[in-house]
Amino acid sequence: MNSIRPSDGARPRATAADRDSSATPDSRLVESEERFRGAFEFAAIGMALVAPDGRWLRVNSSLCGIVGYSPEELLATTFQAITHPADLDTDVEFVKRMLDGAIPHYQLEKRYIHKDGHLVSSLLSVSLVRDSGGRPLHFVSQIQDISARKEAEARLIESELRYRIIANLVPGFVYEGILSEGRMHMTWVSAGFERVYGCSLETFISLGRERFYDPVALAIVLAAIADVARGAGARIEVPIRPFDGGERWVRIVSRAVRVADGSEKMRALGIVEDITGRRRLERALTDANHQEQQRLSNELHDGLGQDLTGLACLASALAKEAERTQSPLAGQISVLSGLARHAVEACSDIARGISPLTEGRGSLIAALRQTVERANAGGRARVEFRVFDNAPLRLSQESLNQLYRIAQEALNNALKHSKAEHIVLTLEIDAARIRIEVADDGSGFPPTAAGLGGLGLDSMQYRAAAIGARLSIQNRGTHGVVVTCECHQAF
């Protein structure tokens, strides 16, 4: 089959440029009108031509969908008729200014009244078309339905309002801050901040944290901030020095959350509770309880214990004499001597339970050494005691008792639950802090908090919190657990 070729005299096909150049002004006008009509009718937003007096001259389907009216219904009314009364004056004022030539266009948020009666929030953009003589012909209006956005904004404002109200009801205050390089910069606090610190946030920031915390409390606060910056939560209780003088205690609970802007920035959210009254009451009760415990322990140890010791010595001497003289009462006296020895041991155990440092007369080192000796006597594991005594102890008797109880609980856990063969109890004392560590080579602790609670974690955490100490319990590699408790020395 032969291909069809144009003859040499065939007219070449016209290009678009050729058509434009050869088109008449009327045909170009028609084509421009068609393009406008297509863009107008099929626009994703509402489009309208509006007369200077407000009558709708032309509307598209998107606008009809926004306000619920048919094109015929809209063309029979004005924009004023379906504008919310509260927004009408503002809109009309813009129209007047545009007609006067004061502004070339305007944009505002306004509400239309939907055909079924509900309000439609919209973003209105308006420009004015004039004829060659400068006389107004019509307005070109673009209407975007922003109801969903406005509802979201309203919910956000309502949520923010609830948050602020609740924050101001907290017995203390709520704060927000930005975390950066292990530090936190407060950006907002609720009204209770001034009640607690006695000054504004601006004053607090300008003076620096050092003005409001003693060195020990500041170290605890900075360590807690570092924990939050690493993604862990923090819960501490520290004393503060308010701007208006005196001393207060606060409990700080904080956690980190990611900033909702797609970045890697983190912010801190926290609650600071004024617990001054509670701490004073707890301290008074603790002191009274400790004094009573010390009194009972001393009476048992120095009173009843000494009497029983004397009785045991006498019974032992009588037993030896009865045995030497072959007295018929030798067996009974020997039993009496044994009972007396058991009574001395029981009295010592009771005194130790009431006040654990009684035997060491307040010496934490002596009390821990005796505990290790008793543990080794049990034969369950080899227990080693290491002491690094580089400074005097400046803690209260109650704090020393709590540290002893924490070490005792950790050691007992290792002996009873870990199946450890070797346990090391380390005591480090320096000018700034006291550190106790109990490390074993056993099976490790369960991964769940519930399992830890069964191993006395709650008790140890409570004791640590009572004296402002930091407690850490971690698995050591593949085998064993390390329990660490650090307590700052008093200055």
C-alpha positions in Angstrom: 0.0 0.0 0.0 1.4 3.4 -1.0 1.6 6.0 1.8 -0.5 9.1 1.4 1.6 12.2 0.9 0.5 15.8 0.6 0.9 17.2 -2.9 3.5 19.9 -3.4 0.7 22.4 -3.5 -1.0 21.3 -0.3 -1.5 24.0 2.3 0.6 23.4 5.5 -1.3 22.8 8.8 -1.8 26.1 10.8 0.0 26.5 14.1 -1.5 28.0 17.3 0.6 31.1 16.8 -0.7 31.4 13.2 -4.3 31.0 14.5 -3.8 33.7 17.2 -2.3 36.1 14.7 -5.1 35.4 12.2 -8.0 35.4 14.7 -10.3 38.4 14.8 -10.7 40.4 18.0 -14.2 39.0 18.4 -13.0 35.4 18.2 -10.1 36.1 20.7 -12.7 37.7 23.1 -14.9 34.6 22.8 -11.9 32.3 23.5 -10.9 34.4 26.5 -14.4 34.3 27.8 -14.4 30.5 27.5 -11.2 30.2 29.5 -12.6 32.5 32.2 -15.9 30.5 32.3 -14.0 27.3 32.7 -11.8 28.6 35.5 -14.8 30.2 37.1 -17.2 27.3 37.0 -14.7 24.5 38.0 -12.7 26.4 40.7 -12.3 24.4 43.9 -13.3 27.5 45.9 -16.4 29.7 45.7 -16.3 32.3 43.0 -18.8 35.1 42.4 -19.3 38.3 40.5 -21.1 40.8 42.7 -22.7 44.1 41.7 -21.7 47.3 43.5 -25.0 47.2 45.4 -24.4 43.6 46.6 -26.5 41.6 44.2 -25.1 38.3 43.1 -24.4 38.5 39.3 -22.7 35.2 38.7 -21.9 32.3 41.1 -20.1 28.9 40.7 -21.1 25.5 41.9 -18.5 25.6 44.7 -20.0 28.7 46.2 -23.5 27.1 46.0 -22.2 24.1 47.8 -20.7 26.3 50.6 -23.8 28.2 51.4 -26.4 25.6 50.4 -28.3 27.7 47.8 -28.9 26.9 44.2 -27.5 29.4 41.6 -31.0 30.7 40.9 -31.7 31.3 44.6 -28.4 33.2 45.0 -28.9 35.4 41.9 -32.2 36.5 43.4 -30.7 37.9 46.6 -27.6 39.9 47.8 -24.5 39.0 49.8 -25.8 41.2 52.6 -28.9 38.9 53.0 -26.8 35.8 53.8 -24.0 37.5 55.8 -24.0 37.1 59.6 -25.3 40.4 61.1 -22.2 40.7 63.4 -19.9 40.6 60.3 -22.0 42.7 57.9 -20.8 46.2 59.0 -17.1 45.3 58.5 -17.8 43.8 55.1 -19.8 46.8 53.9 -17.2 49.2 55.2 -14.6 47.5 53.1 -16.9 47.7 50.1 -17.3 51.4 50.5 -13.6 52.0 50.8 -12.9 50.0 47.7 -15.6 51.9 45.7 -14.1 55.2 46.9 -10.7 54.1 45.6 -9.1 54.0 49.1 -8.1 50.3 48.8 -7.6 48.1 45.7 -8.8 44.9 47.3 -9.5 43.4 50.7 -9.6 40.1 52.6 -11.4 39.2 55.8 -12.8 36.3 57.7 -16.6 36.4 57.8 -19.6 34.1 58.4 -22.3 33.3 55.9 -25.7 31.9 57.0 -26.2 28.6 55.3 -29.6 27.8 53.8 -30.3 25.3 56.6 -29.5 28.0 59.2 -26.0 27.0 60.5 -23.1 29.4 60.1 -20.3 28.9 57.6 -16.9 30.4 58.4 -15.2 31.7 55.3 -12.2 33.5 54.1 -13.3 36.2 51.6 -11.0 37.9 49.1 -12.5 40.7 47.0 -11.2 42.9 44.1 -13.0 45.5 42.0 -13.3 45.6 38.2 -13.8 49.1 36.6 -14.5 50.1 33.0 -12.3 52.2 30.8 -13.7 55.3 32.4 -12.9 54.1 35.9 -16.6 53.4 36.8 -17.2 50.3 39.0 -18.5 47.3 37.1 -18.5 44.5 39.5 -16.6 42.8 42.3 -14.8 39.5 41.9 -15.1 37.5 45.1 -13.3 34.4 46.1 -14.8 32.5 49.1 -13.0 29.6 50.9 -14.8 27.5 53.5 -12.7 27.5 56.6 -15.3 26.1 59.0 -13.2 23.0 59.8 -10.1 25.2 60.6 -12.1 27.6 62.7 -13.7 24.7 64.7 -10.3 23.2 65.2 -9.0 26.6 66.4 -12.0 26.9 68.8 -11.4 23.4 70.2 -7.7 24.3 70.7 -8.6 27.6 72.4 -11.1 25.8 74.6 -8.5 23.1 75.4 -5.9 25.7 76.2 -8.4 27.6 78.4 -9.2 24.4 80.4 -5.5 23.6 80.7 -4.7 27.1 82.0 -7.6 27.0 84.5 -6.6 23.6 85.8 -2.9 24.6 85.9 -3.9 27.6 88.1 -5.8 25.4 90.5 -2.8 23.2 91.2 -1.4 23.7 94.8 1.9 24.9 93.4 2.3 25.6 89.7 2.6 24.0 86.2 5.5 24.8 83.9 6.7 24.3 80.4 10.2 24.6 79.1 12.5 23.9 76.1 15.2 21.2 76.5 18.5 21.9 74.9 21.9 20.2 75.5 20.9 18.7 78.8 19.5 21.9 80.1 16.0 23.3 80.4 14.8 26.9 79.7 11.5 27.7 81.2 9.1 29.3 78.8 5.8 29.4 80.7 4.6 29.0 84.3 1.1 29.1 85.8 0.1 31.8 88.3 1.2 29.7 91.3 4.8 30.3 90.4 5.0 33.6 92.3 3.3 32.1 95.3 6.0 29.5 95.6 9.2 31.4 94.6 8.0 34.8 95.6 8.9 36.4 92.3 8.1 36.4 88.6 9.6 34.0 86.1 11.6 36.8 84.5 13.2 37.6 87.9 13.9 33.9 88.5 15.6 33.6 85.2 17.6 36.8 85.6 18.9 35.8 89.0 19.6 32.2 88.1 18.7 29.0 89.9 21.7 29.3 92.2 19.8 32.1 94.0 16.9 29.8 94.9 18.6 26.4 95.7 21.4 25.5 98.1 24.3 23.5 96.4 22.9 20.1 97.3 19.4 20.9 96.1 20.8 22.5 92.9 22.8 19.4 92.2 19.6 17.3 92.6 17.6 19.6 90.3 20.2 19.6 87.6 20.5 15.9 87.7 16.7 15.6 87.3 16.8 18.0 84.3 19.5 15.8 82.7 17.3 12.7 83.3 14.3 14.4 81.6 16.5 15.6 78.7 17.5 11.9 78.2 13.8 11.0 77.9 13.3 9.7 81.4 10.8 11.1 83.9 11.9 12.8 87.1 10.3 13.0 90.6 12.3 14.8 93.3 11.7 16.7 96.5 14.1 19.6 97.3 14.2 22.6 99.6 14.1 26.1 98.0 15.0 29.6 99.1 12.1 31.9 98.0 12.9 35.4 96.9 11.0 36.7 99.9 13.1 34.7 102.4 12.5 31.6 104.5 12.6 28.0 103.3 10.1 25.9 101.5 10.0 22.4 100.2 8.7 21.5 96.7 8.0 18.2 94.9 8.9 18.4 91.2 7.4 15.9 88.7 8.5 16.3 85.1 8.7 14.5 81.8 9.8 15.3 78.2 7.6 15.4 75.2 8.4 16.0 71.5 7.5 19.4 70.1 4.6 18.9 67.6 6.3 20.7 64.7 8.0 17.7 63.1 11.4 18.7 64.5 13.6 16.9 66.9 13.1 19.5 69.6 12.0 18.4 73.0 10.1 20.3 75.7 9.6 19.6 79.4 6.3 19.6 81.1 6.1 19.6 84.9 4.2 20.2 88.1 5.8 21.8 91.1 3.9 21.2 94.4 4.5 23.2 97.6 4.9 20.5 100.2 6.4 22.7 103.0 3.6 21.9 105.4 3.8 18.2 104.8 7.6 18.1 105.1 7.5 20.0 108.4 4.9 17.6 109.8 6.8 14.6 108.5 10.0 15.9 110.0 8.4 16.5 113.4 6.9 13.0 113.4 10.1 11.5 112.2 12.2 13.2 114.8 9.7 12.2 117.5 9.6 8.6 116.2 13.4 8.4 116.0 13.9 9.8 119.5 11.4 7.2 120.8 13.1 4.4 118.8 16.5 5.5 120.1 15.2 5.6 123.6 13.7 2.1 123.4 16.7 0.7 121.7 19.1 2.2 124.3 16.9 0.9 127.1 16.9 -2.6 125.5 20.6 -2.5 124.7 21.9 -0.8 127.8 19.2 -1.8 130.3 17.6 -5.1 129.7 20.4 -6.3 127.5 23.0 -5.7 130.1 20.9 -7.3 132.8 20.3 -10.3 130.6 24.0 -10.5 129.8 24.8 -10.5 133.5 22.2 -13.2 134.0 23.6 -15.3 131.2 27.2 -15.0 132.6 25.9 -16.0 136.1 24.0 -19.0 134.6 27.0 -20.1 132.6 29.2 -19.9 135.7 26.6 -21.9 137.7 26.4 -24.5 135.0 30.1 -25.0 135.0 30.2 -25.3 138.8 27.3 -27.7 138.8 29.0 -29.8 136.2 32.3 -29.8 138.1 30.6 -30.9 141.4 28.4 -33.3 139.5 25.3 -31.7 141.0 22.0 -33.4 140.2 20.8 -29.9 139.0 23.6 -29.6 136.4 21.3 -30.4 133.5 18.7 -28.0 134.4 21.2 -25.2 135.1 22.8 -25.9 131.7 19.4 -25.4 130.1 18.9 -22.2 132.0 22.3 -21.0 130.8 21.3 -21.6 127.2 18.0 -19.8 127.6 19.8 -16.8 129.1 22.1 -16.7 126.0 19.2 -16.9 123.6 17.5 -14.1 125.6 20.6 -11.9 125.1 20.6 -12.6 121.4 16.9 -11.9 121.1 17.2 -8.6 123.0 20.1 -7.6 120.7 18.0 -8.4 117.6 15.0 -6.4 118.9 17.2 -3.4 119.7 18.8 -3.7 116.3 15.4 -3.8 114.6 14.2 -0.7 116.4 17.3 1.3 115.7 19.8 -0.5 113.4 22.8 1.6 114.3 22.5 1.1 118.1 25.2 -1.6 118.2 27.6 0.6 116.3 26.7 3.6 118.4 25.7 5.7 115.4 28.5 4.4 113.1 27.2 3.5 109.7 30.4 1.8 108.9 30.3 -0.4 112.0 26.7 -1.3 111.4 27.2 -2.3 107.8 30.3 -4.3 108.7 28.3 -6.3 111.3 25.6 -6.9 108.7 28.1 -8.3 106.2 29.6 -10.5 109.0 26.1 -11.9 109.7 25.5 -12.5 106.0 28.8 -14.4 105.6 27.9 -16.5 108.6 24.7 -17.6 106.8 26.8 -19.2 104.1 24.5 -18.4 101.2 27.2 -16.3 99.3 30.5 -14.7 99.8 29.9 -11.1 100.9 32.7 -8.5 100.6 32.6 -5.1 102.3 34.6 -2.2 100.8 34.9 1.2 102.6 36.3 4.4 101.2 36.1 6.8 104.1 37.4 10.2 102.9 35.4 12.6 105.0 33.3 12.7 108.2 29.6 11.9 108.2 27.4 15.0 108.5 24.0 13.3 108.2 21.3 13.1 110.8 20.8 9.8 112.7 17.5 9.3 110.8 19.3 9.7 107.4 22.0 7.2 108.5 19.3 4.8 109.6 17.5 5.0 106.2 20.8 4.5 104.3 21.5 1.4 106.5 18.0 0.0 105.8 18.4 0.5 102.0 21.8 -1.3 102.1 20.3 -4.0 104.3 17.3 -4.5 101.9 19.5 -4.6 98.8 21.8 -7.2 100.5 18.9 -9.3 101.6 17.4 -9.2 98.1 20.7 -10.4 96.7 21.0 -13.2 99.2 17.4 -14.4 99.0 16.4 -13.9 95.3 19.4 -13.6 93.0 21.2 -16.9 93.6 24.4 -14.9 93.7 27.7 -16.4 94.7 29.6 -13.1 95.2 28.2 -9.9 96.6 30.1 -6.6 97.1 28.8 -3.9 99.4 30.7 -0.6 98.9 30.4 2.5 101.1 32.0 5.7 99.8 32.1 8.8 102.0 33.4 12.1 100.7 32.8 15.8 101.5 29.9 16.1 99.1 28.1 12.8 99.2 27.6 9.3 100.6 27.3 6.5 98.1 26.2 2.9 98.9 26.4 0.2 96.2 25.4 -3.4 96.4 26.5 -5.4 93.4 26.0 -9.2 92.9 26.6 -11.8 90.2 23.2 -13.3 90.4 20.3 -13.8 88.0 19.3 -10.1 87.7 15.9 -8.5 88.4 12.6 -9.0 86.5 11.9 -6.6 83.7 8.6 -5.5 85.0 7.8 -3.0 87.7 5.6 -5.5 89.4 8.4 -7.9 89.8 10.6 -5.2 91.2 8.0 -4.2 93.8 8.1 -7.8 95.1 11.9 -7.3 95.7 11.4 -4.4 98.1 11.9 -1.6 95.5 9.0 0.4 96.9 10.5 0.3 100.4 13.9 1.4 99.2 12.5 4.1 97.0 10.4 5.5 99.9 13.4 5.5 102.2 15.6 7.2 99.6 12.9 9.9 98.9 12.5 10.5 102.6 16.1 11.7 102.9 16.4 13.3 99.4 18.7 10.5 98.1 18.9 9.1 94.5 18.2 5.4 94.1 19.2 3.4 91.0 18.6 -0.3 90.4 20.0 -1.8 87.2 21.0 -5.1 85.7 24.7 -5.5 85.3 25.5 -6.9 81.9 24.2 -10.5 81.5 24.4 -11.4 85.2 23.8 -9.6 88.4 22.2 -6.4 89.7 23.7 -3.1 90.9 21.8 -1.2 93.5 23.1 2.3 94.1 22.0 5.0 96.6 23.6 8.4 96.7 22.8 11.0 99.4 24.3 14.5 99.5 26.0 15.5 102.7 24.7 18.4 104.7 26.6 21.6 104.3 
